[in-house]
Amino acid sequence: MRLRESCSGAGCYIETVDIGKRLIVKPGSRVHLKDFDPDDTLGCDKNNELIQKNVDRLLELQQVLYADRRYAPLIVLQAMDAGGKDGTIRHVMSGLNPQGVQVTSFKVPTDEEREHDFLWRIHKAAPRRGDIGIFNRSHYEDVLVVRVHKLVSKSVWSSRYEQINDFENILNENSTRILKFFLHISKDEQLRRFQQRLSDPKRNWKLSLPDFKEREHWDEYVEAYEAALSKCSTKHAPWYIIPANHKWFRNYAISSIVIDSLEGMKLRYPPASIDLSSIQLT
């Protein structure tokens, strides 16, 4: 549960906004993305001070996590092209100690990766206990792009939902705590971001011809995402649908949910491994 500051004629006050409960995909529910407004901010107003407080709190919790070494948080980011995965990593994780963060971006599988099962390269990238792992795209590409472009038969990709759930359950039973975020932007917002990249020489490098071609498959990707969100949101590895047209709210919501998850781990500093009373400094 996070806080937001509201102001009226009577002054300012703090309200609680249970962001996680409002954005989580309940296990067993059927997702229709048209029912989720990508412009939604849950009634919150932009407040850079609260966002910065979240960033600072994340660093505090990371320090205890690193010392505690009982859990391995794994943050999975999925989105349409230009959905804000890189921006989320850059802004939400900006205050973290890079020594304890492992970011993995999954591209087209290599020849070696294609010779193994689709989860092989994913398992190798799972974070160790004490570190925070971040997946920029993930194993879900194998029920998204693979499905949309018919790279394998339906009988193959349709069996992967259960395999993914089993895999994530194994990780959870071995102390990996998974948070999956779908950054939900509108088709119009994607176009606006593409246009920004076209007009700004400093952003031209982000563009590629496949990005524009993939836009032609928008409706097919929506259908594929709806299936993945519906079939693979579980108690131990929930999906959150993050309204992401407003970047500030995307950052606030994700940082809030990650903080709540870390606080729920009851992290603690371990006791000293030596007898401190025997040490004399001179």
C-alpha positions in Angstrom: 0.0 0.0 0.0 1.4 3.4 -1.0 0.6 6.9 0.0 -0.4 9.9 -2.1 -0.8 13.5 -1.1 -4.0 15.3 -1.9 -4.8 19.0 -1.5 -8.0 20.9 -1.1 -9.1 24.2 0.3 -8.7 22.7 3.8 -5.0 21.9 3.1 -3.1 18.8 2.2 -3.5 15.4 3.5 -2.2 11.8 2.9 -4.4 9.1 1.5 -3.6 5.4 1.1 -3.8 3.9 -2.4 -3.6 0.1 -2.5 -2.1 0.1 -6.0 -1.1 -3.6 -6.0 -4.6 -4.9 -5.3 -6.1 -2.6 -7.9 -3.7 -3.6 -10.7 -3.1 -7.3 -10.0 -4.6 -9.9 -12.3 -6.5 -12.2 -10.1 -5.6 -15.9 -10.7 -8.2 -17.6 -12.9 -9.7 -14.3 -14.2 -10.2 -13.6 -17.9 -8.4 -10.5 -19.1 -9.8 -8.2 -21.7 -7.4 -5.3 -22.2 -10.1 -3.0 -23.5 -11.4 -3.0 -20.0 -8.2 -1.4 -18.7 -7.5 2.3 -19.4 -3.9 2.9 -20.2 -4.4 6.6 -19.1 -5.6 5.6 -15.7 -3.7 7.0 -12.6 -6.0 5.6 -10.0 -6.9 9.1 -8.9 -3.3 9.9 -8.1 -1.8 13.3 -9.1 1.8 13.5 -10.2 4.1 14.0 -7.3 7.8 13.8 -8.0 8.6 13.9 -4.3 6.7 10.7 -3.6 8.3 9.0 -6.5 11.7 9.9 -5.2 10.8 8.6 -1.8 10.0 5.3 -3.4 13.3 5.3 -5.2 15.1 6.0 -1.9 13.1 3.3 -0.1 14.0 0.8 -2.7 17.7 1.4 -2.0 17.1 0.9 1.7 15.4 -2.4 1.1 18.0 -3.5 -1.4 20.7 -3.1 1.2 18.9 -5.4 3.6 18.0 -7.8 0.9 21.7 -8.1 -0.1 22.8 -8.7 3.5 19.9 -11.1 4.3 20.4 -13.3 1.2 17.2 -15.4 1.7 15.3 -14.2 -1.3 15.8 -13.4 -5.0 13.3 -10.9 -6.3 12.6 -11.2 -10.1 10.9 -8.4 -11.9 9.5 -9.3 -15.4 8.8 -6.4 -17.8 6.6 -7.0 -20.9 5.1 -4.4 -23.2 4.3 -3.6 -26.8 7.2 -1.8 -28.6 7.8 1.6 -27.1 5.9 0.5 -24.0 8.5 1.8 -21.6 10.5 -1.2 -20.4 13.9 0.6 -20.7 12.4 3.8 -19.1 11.1 1.7 -16.2 14.5 0.2 -15.5 16.2 3.6 -15.9 13.9 5.5 -13.6 12.5 3.1 -11.1 15.9 1.4 -10.4 17.9 4.5 -10.7 18.9 4.6 -7.0 19.9 0.9 -6.6 23.4 -0.3 -6.1 24.3 -1.9 -9.5 26.4 -4.6 -7.7 23.1 -6.2 -6.5 21.1 -5.8 -9.7 21.1 -8.1 -12.7 19.3 -6.9 -15.9 18.8 -9.4 -18.7 17.4 -8.4 -22.1 16.1 -11.3 -24.1 16.5 -10.9 -27.9 16.0 -13.4 -30.7 17.4 -16.8 -29.5 20.9 -17.7 -30.5 21.6 -21.0 -32.3 22.7 -22.5 -29.0 19.6 -21.4 -27.3 17.4 -22.8 -30.0 19.0 -26.2 -29.5 17.5 -26.3 -25.9 14.0 -26.0 -24.5 12.6 -22.5 -24.5 13.1 -22.0 -20.8 16.8 -23.0 -20.7 18.2 -19.5 -21.3 15.6 -18.0 -18.9 16.6 -20.3 -16.0 20.3 -19.5 -16.5 19.4 -15.8 -16.0 17.4 -16.2 -12.8 18.9 -14.0 -10.0 20.8 -15.4 -7.1 19.5 -14.9 -3.6 20.3 -11.4 -2.4 20.2 -9.9 -5.9 17.4 -8.2 -7.7 16.8 -9.7 -11.2 15.1 -7.7 -14.0 14.0 -9.3 -17.2 13.5 -6.9 -20.2 11.2 -9.2 -22.2 11.2 -12.8 -21.0 10.1 -16.3 -21.5 6.7 -14.9 -22.4 8.0 -14.0 -25.8 7.5 -17.7 -26.5 3.8 -17.4 -26.2 3.7 -13.9 -27.8 5.8 -13.3 -30.8 6.0 -17.0 -31.5 2.2 -17.2 -31.5 1.6 -14.0 -33.6 4.2 -15.0 -36.3 3.3 -18.7 -36.2 6.9 -19.7 -35.6 5.7 -22.9 -34.0 2.5 -24.8 -34.2 -0.5 -24.0 -31.9 -0.1 -27.3 -30.2 3.5 -26.2 -29.2 2.9 -22.7 -27.9 -0.5 -23.6 -26.2 1.3 -26.1 -24.0 3.8 -23.5 -22.8 1.4 -21.7 -20.5 1.3 -24.7 -18.1 5.1 -25.2 -18.5 5.7 -21.5 -17.6 3.5 -21.8 -14.5 5.3 -24.9 -13.4 8.7 -23.2 -14.0 7.7 -20.1 -12.1 6.4 -22.3 -9.2 9.8 -24.0 -9.1 11.6 -20.7 -8.8 9.1 -19.6 -6.1 9.7 -22.7 -4.1 13.4 -22.0 -4.2 13.1 -18.4 -2.8 12.7 -16.4 -6.0 9.8 -13.9 -5.7 8.4 -13.0 -9.1 6.6 -9.8 -10.0 5.4 -9.5 -13.6 4.4 -6.2 -15.1 2.6 -5.6 -18.3 3.1 -2.0 -19.3 -0.2 -1.1 -20.9 -0.1 1.6 -23.5 -2.6 2.6 -26.2 -2.0 2.3 -29.9 -2.2 6.1 -30.2 0.4 6.5 -27.5 2.7 4.0 -29.2 2.4 6.1 -32.4 3.2 9.3 -30.5 6.3 7.7 -29.0 7.4 6.5 -32.4 7.0 10.0 -33.8 9.1 11.4 -31.0 11.9 9.0 -31.8 11.7 9.9 -35.5 11.9 13.6 -34.8 14.6 13.5 -32.2 18.1 12.6 -33.5 19.1 11.5 -30.0 16.3 8.8 -30.1 16.7 7.7 -33.8 18.8 4.8 -32.7 15.9 3.3 -30.9 14.0 2.7 -34.1 14.1 -0.3 -36.3 12.0 -1.4 -39.3 10.7 -4.5 -37.4 9.1 -2.1 -34.8 6.9 -0.6 -37.5 6.1 -4.0 -39.0 5.1 -5.3 -35.6 2.6 -2.4 -35.2 0.6 -4.0 -38.0 0.0 -7.0 -35.7 -1.3 -4.9 -32.8 -4.6 -6.7 -32.5 -2.9 -10.1 -32.6 -0.5 -9.1 -29.9 -3.4 -7.9 -27.8 -5.0 -11.3 -28.1 -1.8 -13.1 -27.3 -1.2 -10.9 -24.2 -4.7 -11.4 -23.0 -4.1 -15.1 -23.1 -0.8 -14.9 -21.2 -2.2 -12.6 -18.6 -5.2 -14.8 -18.1 -3.4 -18.2 -18.0 -0.2 -17.2 -16.2 -1.2 -14.9 -13.3 -0.8 -17.1 -10.2 -0.6 -16.6 -6.5 3.2 -17.1 -6.5 3.9 -15.2 -9.7 1.2 -12.6 -10.3 0.7 -10.3 -13.3 0.1 -6.6 -12.8 -1.4 -4.5 -15.6 0.2 -1.1 -15.3 -1.5 1.8 -17.0 1.6 3.2 -18.8 0.6 6.1 -21.0 1.7 8.4 -18.2 5.3 7.5 -17.5 5.3 9.1 -14.0 2.4 6.9 -12.9 4.1 3.8 -14.4 7.2 4.5 -12.4 5.2 5.2 -9.2 3.0 2.1 -9.5 5.8 -0.3 -10.2 8.1 1.1 -7.5 5.2 0.9 -5.0 4.4 -2.7 -5.8 8.1 -3.7 -5.6 8.4 -2.0 -2.3 5.4 -3.7 -0.9 6.7 -7.1 -2.1 10.2 -6.5 -0.5 8.6 -5.3 2.8 6.5 -8.4 2.8 9.6 -10.6 2.9 10.4 -9.3 6.4 14.0 -8.7 5.5 16.6 -8.4 8.3 20.3 -7.9 8.7 22.0 -11.1 9.9 23.9 -11.1 13.1 27.6 -10.6 13.1 29.6 -13.7 12.2 32.3 -12.9 14.8 32.3 -12.0 18.5 32.3 -8.2 18.3 33.2 -7.9 22.0 36.6 -9.5 21.3 37.6 -6.9 18.8 39.8 -4.0 20.0 40.6 -1.2 17.6 43.9 0.6 18.1 
